Amino acid sequence: MNESGFPVAYEVAMRALPLDGLRKYWDGLEEVARREKKVVECVRMLCLADLFYLLVRACRRVDMWHPWIYARVREVEGSPDGHLDLWARW
């Protein structure tokens, strides 16, 4: 587990998914959380573990569902130090 409480193996797998597989992955995790009545905990962990989830689902920025944005988010998550995030001001 990392600081988000999300298992590291799940986080690695999630970040390796192509954009078209990501929504299905999130839906599956949220469905399990609904059955276990732990939706808030699931959303909290996903927000801490996945910046793209935070952007698209939690902040409801569905206009950001774009391959270029997805690639930039994963790029920054993979190597956060030394990046000047001017693209975020676009």
N, C-alpha and C positions, 0 to 999 in steps of 0.2 A: 504494500500500500504506500501511496505517496501522501503528501500533505492534504490532498483533496479527499482522501479516504477511498478513492477509486483505485481498484487493483491495477498495478503497473502494467500487467500483461494486457488488460482490457484497453488501457490508454494507448499502448503501443499499437495494438490491433486497430483501434478506432482511427488513429492518426495515419495509418497506412491505407485506409480505405479510400477508394476513388469517390469522388463527389456523388455519383449516382447511387452508391451503396450506403452512404452515410445516413440518409433519412431513414432507411429501413432498420439500420442498426440502432439509431436513437429510438425509433418506434418500438422495437423489441424490448429495449431496456425500460422504457416508460410503461409498457404493457405489464411487464413483470412487477414493476413498482406499484402499479394500480392494483394488481391482484393481491399483493402483500400489504397494501395500504401504506406505502412508503414513498409516495410521489414527491413530497417536498424534499425528502432526503436524496432521492435520485436526481432531481433537478439541481439541487445544491451541488452534489458531487460532479454532475456533468458540467455545470457552469465553471467550477474550479479546475476541472481536468481538460476542458475543451473550449478554447476561446471562440471557435466558430459556432459552437452550440450557444454560448453566451450571446453572441452577436445575432444569430439568426432566430433562435427559439426564444430565449429569455428576453431579449430586447425587441423581438418581433421585427427585425430588419430583414424581411423576406426579399427585399430588393438586393440584398447582398449575396443571395444564392447564385453565385457566378464562379466559374472555374478559376478565373484570375484572382478573385478575392480569396477563394479557398486556398489556392497555392501560396498566396502571400501570408495568410494566417499561419499555415503549416510551416512556412519558412521561418517566421518569427518564433513560433513555438519551438522549433527544432534548434534554433540558435539565437536566443533572445538578446544576448550581449553584443554590442557593437552595431546594432541596427538603428537607423534613424527612420522612424516610421512616417515619413512625409506622405506616403500613399494613403494613410488613414485620414489625412486632412482633405482629401479629394472630394 
